[in-house]
Amino acid sequence: MAGSCPPRCRNFSTGFGLRRENISKMGRFRRLIPVLIGLGLVAGWWAARRRAGRNRRQPSGHRWFAAVYDLATGRFENRMLGRLRTEVAGLAEGRVLEVGVGTGANFPHYPANIRLVAIDPDPFMLRRAKRRARALGREVELVLASAEALPFRDHTFDTVVATLVFCSVADLARSLAEVRRVLRPGGTFGFIEHVRAHAGLLAQVQDAVTPVWRRVAAGCHLNRQTVEAIEAAGFDVVRLEEHALPFMPLVAGIARHPST
Ligand SMILES: C[S@@+](CC[C@H](N)C(=O)[O-])C[C@H]1O[C@@H](n2cnc3c(N)ncnc32)[C@H](O)[C@@H]1O
């Protein structure tokens, strides 16, 4: 109605189905936009602060994976893994480094007269490893560290042991180069790993499932070609045992650091 309009206003259709009254309501809304953006920024800043605070209080790691690990592997441990652990960890001598110690499942399988240092980047795993070492009365130096950056001098160790670890490391080649660096020439590297099938349907399934599996299983890749990677890192694989499990081949092996 013309009478209800201010002097320079006319009721007209904008051609976009909007009436003038609606446009002036939008004008009011437009004035609110900076306020809404400001509120959004404050809310974002507050959420980021809360997240940062939570991260400071809770170190990164996989609390639930650590909590269920021993339970989940128990049957397999009794059937096969325990024997393989004895074959691999049982050969350790002198100064020994265990990479990716987890809950310390290898501790009962080491000889008594070694000096054991063990690393893992997951504080929840280390906490459990500490408890297991105490229960077994075994002295172990536990260090929060990753395989990709081992905090030790070159040629520090006579033996390195890693079991079911290289499926999960972020950088396989770099981790193996670090193992080679800290191992003395002629030293022993013992490993147990599940690996990609050589070929066929199983290998294809492993490739297809890995992107999802990684997310639910703490970064575990089902399709790593770890034995080939160990050889590519310059180790001589002197013993290799292969087991065809239903969903993935498992290997247990001994490699030597080349003496020269
Ligand atoms: C499947 S668990 C195996 C634990 C133990 N070695 C065993 O045989 O039961 C994998 C372990 O590797 C550790 N891990 C993951 N990424 C790693 C990395 N970049 N360097 C060293 N350890 C790593 C995990 O925290 C976890 O403890």
The ligand as a Tripos MOL2 file, in Angstrom:
@<TRIPOS>MOLECULE
LIG
   27    29     1     0     0
SMALL
NO_CHARGES

@<TRIPOS>ATOM
      1 C1         50.1460  -54.7670   16.3070 C.3       1 LIG1
      2 S1         51.0430  -53.9650   17.5460 S.3       1 LIG1
      3 C2         52.3700  -55.1440   17.8580 C.3       1 LIG1
      4 C3         52.9190  -55.0280   19.2410 C.3       1 LIG1
      5 C4         54.0440  -56.0090   19.5920 C.3       1 LIG1
      6 N1         55.2220  -55.7790   18.8160 N.3       1 LIG1
      7 C5         53.5900  -57.4570   19.4270 C.2       1 LIG1
      8 O1         54.2540  -58.2040   18.7280 O.co2     1 LIG1
      9 O2         52.5840  -57.8150   20.0270 O.co2     1 LIG1
     10 C6         51.8870  -52.6800   16.6140 C.3       1 LIG1
     11 C7         52.7350  -51.7920   17.4790 C.3       1 LIG1
     12 O3         53.5160  -50.9450   16.6320 O.3       1 LIG1
     13 C8         53.5120  -49.6610   17.2020 C.3       1 LIG1
     14 N2         53.8330  -48.6660   16.1650 N.ar      1 LIG1
     15 C9         52.9770  -48.0360   15.3280 C.ar      1 LIG1
     16 N3         53.6320  -47.1520   14.5800 N.ar      1 LIG1
     17 C10        54.9230  -47.2140   14.9470 C.ar      1 LIG1
     18 C11        56.0940  -46.5190   14.5450 C.ar      1 LIG1
     19 N4         56.0540  -45.5850   13.6010 N.pl3     1 LIG1
     20 N5         57.2510  -46.8200   15.1680 N.ar      1 LIG1
     21 C12        57.3100  -47.7680   16.1210 C.ar      1 LIG1
     22 N6         56.2350  -48.4660   16.5370 N.ar      1 LIG1
     23 C13        55.0530  -48.1880   15.9540 C.ar      1 LIG1
     24 C14        52.1320  -49.5030   17.7770 C.3       1 LIG1
     25 O4         52.0650  -48.4620   18.7330 O.3       1 LIG1
     26 C15        51.9180  -50.8780   18.3780 C.3       1 LIG1
     27 O5         52.3960  -50.9410   19.6880 O.3       1 LIG1
@<TRIPOS>BOND
     1     1     2 1
     2     2     3 1
     3     2    10 1
     4     3     4 1
     5     4     5 1
     6     5     6 1
     7     5     7 1
     8     7     8 2
     9     7     9 1
    10    10    11 1
    11    11    12 1
    12    11    26 1
    13    12    13 1
    14    13    14 1
    15    13    24 1
    16    14    15 ar
    17    14    23 ar
    18    15    16 ar
    19    16    17 ar
    20    17    18 ar
    21    17    23 ar
    22    18    19 1
    23    18    20 ar
    24    20    21 ar
    25    21    22 ar
    26    22    23 ar
    27    24    25 1
    28    24    26 1
    29    26    27 1
@<TRIPOS>SUBSTRUCTURE
     1 LIG1         1 GROUP 0 **** ****
